[in-house]
Amino acid sequence: MNDNNKKIAAMTAVLCYLQAEVEAGLFDMAPDRPAPAAPQEFWSFSGRQSQMMLRSMAQMRLFPGWKG
């Protein structure tokens, strides 16, 4: 019975805290800043894409002599 009361008290405390955050406006779901802009140059995007592809291929161990 005592453990049940502790669980109920903990859940009540968490719910009260979340409700206080919502009322204070601290728990805002929408970010105020805009999303980061996409790269302007095609080649910069292509370079990043090729690096990610190389890393994923190395992680899948598609290179026999790769020691990375």
N, C-alpha and C positions, 0 to 999 in steps of 0.2 A: 504493500500500500504506500509506503514511504517513497519508493522509487517512482511510482506513478505520479505522486504529487510533485516530485522534482522535475519530471519530464514535462508536466503541464505548466509548471512555473517557468521553465526554460523556454518553452514554445510561446508562452504569453509574453515574456520579456522580448523575444526576437520580434514578434508581431508588433508590439508597441514601439520598438525601435524603428522598424521599417515604416510604420505609419507616421512616426515623427519626422523621418527623413522625407517622406512624400509631402507632408504638410509644409516642411521648411523649403521644399523645392530643390533639395540637394540630389535627389534621385531622378535626374533628368535623363530620359531615354534618347532624346535627339541631340546629337553633338552640335555645338555652336560654330565650329570651324568647318570650312569646306573640305571635301576630299582632296587628296593630293593630285596634282595635275599629271597627266600622262606625259611621257617623254616626247619632246618636240621633234627630235630627229629619228628617222627610221633606223639608222645604223646603230644608234645607242640602244634601241629596243632589240635589234637583232643580236647585238653582242651579249646582252644580258640573257636573252633566250638561249643562245648557244652555250653559254656558261652553265645555265641550269640544266640543259640537256646533257652536257658532258658529265656533270656531277651525278645526275640520276643514272646515267649509263654506268658510271664507275661504281655507284652503290649497288647496282644490279649485277656487278662483276662481269660486264660484257667484254672487258679488256683483259686478255690473258696475263700480260706482264705488269699490270697496274699495281703499284704498291702505295696507294694513297689513302 
